[in-house]
Amino acid sequence: MIREWLHLFGDDLVNTRSTTWRSLAEQERKLPKAQLLAKYPALMKRPVIEHGGILTLGWSAPVQKQYLGSQGARP
């Protein structure tokens, strides 16, 4: 799944704002993304939602609107 999701979402799948990412040595950050996510699953941005054959990443306002309609995106 990691390889499929990396193909679909690219570098966006890795949460570079996480404390896990910040605690990694520079050399570890240079590992291939699939290897990095296998070693540190907490680095994966979440949620990955599959619905009706469509995958989405995260819970941003556009994703909320996609699943919840206009009531999903709140100010």
DRENDO-1510 file (C-alpha; in Angstrom, 1 decimal, always signed):
<recs>
REC; n; res; u; v; w
REC; 1; MET; +0.0; +0.0; +0.0 .
REC; 2; ILE; +2.8; +2.4; +0.8 .
REC; 3; ARG; +4.2; +2.2; -2.7 .
REC; 4; GLU; +0.8; +2.7; -4.2 .
REC; 5; TRP; +0.0; +5.7; -2.0 .
REC; 6; LEU; +3.5; +7.2; -2.6 .
REC; 7; HIS; +2.8; +6.9; -6.4 .
REC; 8; LEU; -0.6; +8.7; -5.9 .
REC; 9; PHE; +0.3; +11.3; -3.3 .
REC; 10; GLY; +4.0; +11.7; -3.7 .
REC; 11; ASP; +6.0; +13.5; -1.0 .
REC; 12; ASP; +2.7; +14.7; +0.5 .
REC; 13; LEU; +2.3; +11.3; +2.2 .
REC; 14; VAL; +5.3; +12.1; +4.5 .
REC; 15; ASN; +4.4; +14.4; +7.3 .
REC; 16; THR; +7.4; +16.7; +7.6 .
REC; 17; ARG; +5.8; +18.8; +10.2 .
REC; 18; SER; +5.7; +15.9; +12.8 .
REC; 19; THR; +7.9; +15.5; +15.8 .
REC; 20; THR; +9.0; +12.2; +14.4 .
REC; 21; TRP; +10.4; +13.9; +11.3 .
REC; 22; ARG; +12.1; +16.6; +13.4 .
REC; 23; SER; +13.8; +14.0; +15.5 .
REC; 24; LEU; +15.3; +12.2; +12.5 .
REC; 25; ALA; +18.9; +12.6; +11.6 .
REC; 26; GLU; +19.6; +14.3; +8.3 .
REC; 27; GLN; +20.9; +11.0; +6.9 .
REC; 28; GLU; +17.7; +9.2; +7.7 .
REC; 29; ARG; +15.6; +11.9; +6.1 .
REC; 30; LYS; +17.3; +11.1; +2.8 .
REC; 31; LEU; +16.2; +7.4; +2.8 .
REC; 32; PRO; +13.7; +6.4; +0.1 .
REC; 33; LYS; +10.2; +7.5; +1.2 .
REC; 34; ALA; +8.9; +3.9; +1.1 .
REC; 35; GLN; +11.7; +2.7; +3.4 .
REC; 36; LEU; +11.3; +5.7; +5.7 .
REC; 37; LEU; +7.5; +5.1; +6.1 .
REC; 38; ALA; +8.1; +1.4; +6.7 .
REC; 39; LYS; +10.6; +2.1; +9.4 .
REC; 40; TYR; +8.6; +5.0; +10.9 .
REC; 41; PRO; +4.9; +4.6; +10.2 .
REC; 42; ALA; +4.1; +7.6; +12.4 .
REC; 43; LEU; +5.5; +9.8; +9.6 .
REC; 44; MET; +2.6; +9.0; +7.3 .
REC; 45; LYS; +0.2; +11.9; +6.9 .
REC; 46; ARG; -3.3; +10.7; +7.9 .
REC; 47; PRO; -6.0; +9.9; +7.2 .
REC; 48; VAL; -5.9; +8.1; +3.9 .
REC; 49; ILE; -9.6; +7.5; +3.0 .
REC; 50; GLU; -10.8; +5.1; +0.3 .
REC; 51; HIS; -14.4; +5.6; -0.7 .
REC; 52; GLY; -15.9; +4.5; -4.0 .
REC; 53; GLY; -12.5; +3.7; -5.5 .
REC; 54; ILE; -11.2; +7.2; -4.8 .
REC; 55; LEU; -8.3; +7.8; -2.3 .
REC; 56; THR; -7.9; +11.1; -0.4 .
REC; 57; LEU; -5.2; +12.2; +2.0 .
REC; 58; GLY; -5.7; +14.4; +5.1 .
REC; 59; TRP; -8.7; +16.1; +6.4 .
REC; 60; SER; -8.5; +19.5; +4.9 .
REC; 61; ALA; -11.5; +21.7; +4.1 .
REC; 62; PRO; -11.8; +20.4; +0.5 .
REC; 63; VAL; -11.7; +16.8; +1.6 .
REC; 64; GLN; -14.3; +17.5; +4.3 .
REC; 65; LYS; -16.5; +19.1; +1.7 .
REC; 66; GLN; -16.1; +16.2; -0.6 .
REC; 67; TYR; -17.3; +13.7; +2.1 .
REC; 68; LEU; -19.6; +15.9; +4.2 .
REC; 69; GLY; -20.9; +18.5; +1.7 .
REC; 70; SER; -21.1; +22.1; +2.6 .
REC; 71; GLN; -21.4; +21.4; +6.3 .
REC; 72; GLY; -17.9; +19.9; +6.3 .
REC; 73; ALA; -15.9; +23.1; +5.7 .
REC; 74; ARG; -16.4; +25.4; +8.7 .
REC; 75; PRO; -14.6; +28.7; +9.4 .
</recs>
